[in-house]
Amino acid sequence: MQLVSVIIPTYRGADKICRAVDSVLSQTYTDIEVIVVDDNGKGSDAQKLTEQAMLRYKDDSRVKYIAHPVNKNGSAARNTGIAASKGSLIAFLDDDDVFLPQKTAVQVELFNGLSDEYGLVYGSFVERISDSASREILADSTEDFLYKFLCNETIACSSTVMIRRPVLDKVKRWDESFFRHQDLEFFARIAYNYKVACVQDICVEKFKLDRNMPKGKKYEEYRMHYLEKMRGIIETFSKKRQKRLYNIHYTEIGKCYIKEKRLGEALKWAFKTTNPLKTICIFAKDGVVYVTRKK
């Protein structure tokens, strides 16, 4: 069996971290190590609470707990976990998500049947929006993966993927300049250099939390940083595809401003697209939906 390293970065997640760790330890695939990287900053109240929660695993050789001296970011925490890991396969889990029992087994089995041209596999997941609402995000295709992924049409989030360790020799590690979209950037670099495969099984349960949702100007800054970092890859596509891709992202930035009822900022992004009128219609529809939900 191949050792699988599961890296769990955590920040202000003391109340959820044990649920995440337990979901890894309960996998049907047993050759696993868990590396929890506490990014709260040594000595902070959040770090002390997380360390206290992790004491339940102090006698479990499969679990390693590492605390950053100071708060850095999720990318840095994942890189710390990679450096401490020993597995030939590496997976990531957000502290507020959980693996379903078969997640590791089905992805290892898939990798075992693939050539070295494949660097990443991902799976389907269910997203819990509230106690009564959820949606399934299905990983049903890898055709034209990179372009669809950059257009947000194919979703492969950090908790759903597994990579081969040799991938790191080519793509290096997570970009620590990112505070948002770091998983999108990292996986795009992998997909640019390697083939991607998927399993259709729902293998992760994600919980949508407000703490994960930047707003307004901050959302714009994060998205533009991501697009700038992706420029070299984006420019390998045809001009038509490039325009469509940027239209999608500019529209998303505008929609974020619509949710804050900042019409002027939203219109600015509409006029950056190649079809402002169509984009404004999208904003209008999105605004109606938003107002309806707020009532």
Disulfide bonds with the S-S distance in Angstrom:
none
